[in-house]
Amino acid sequence: MRSVPREDFVPDRRRQSAFEDHPLPIGHDQTISQPYIVALMAEAARIGPDDVVLEIGTGSGYGAAVLSHLAAEVHTVERIPDLAATATQHLAGYANVTVHTGDGTLGWPPPHHTTRSW
């Protein structure tokens, strides 16, 4: 969690609040999750260094950034094109994260190099 600066994933006008443990608005009636929830979900998922992760609902990209430190690859799907574009910018330095624009309720096809079922 300390490796990912949350302030890099919130709108400039919210940067001062980035260190508080609650959700913050990111536009389009969406929020960045509170750090406690991101940590709780990551821990519950028991992600290992060889895992490929599918995240539904990219938002600002904060969760994907945290997951990138735990997994081999992170694929994150965002339905709102503006948020997907912003998250792509935020995640530019995270080589193992790919942002996809689309309807995450449909899932994402598994990579061809794995036999893992999703």
C-alpha angles and dihedrals in degrees: 000000000000091000092065116067103216090199088069090063101051130076113271092250089058098046093104090057094048092096094058119098100239138084118278129203115255099177135268089067089292132122140207107243120248112263093242091059093046090051093045093051093046091051093046091051091059092214116192131202093259096048127113111215130205113202119190114207109029096190107168093346096251096123092047090051091053091047091050089070091056105039139052092233136007123199112188126188124207124182097199109077095207092053091046090053093048092046090050089057092047091049097047092113094049103089096186096054124089121187117210125191113220148085106308092195085076092057121220128273113255117256112264092238095066138063093207113126119219 
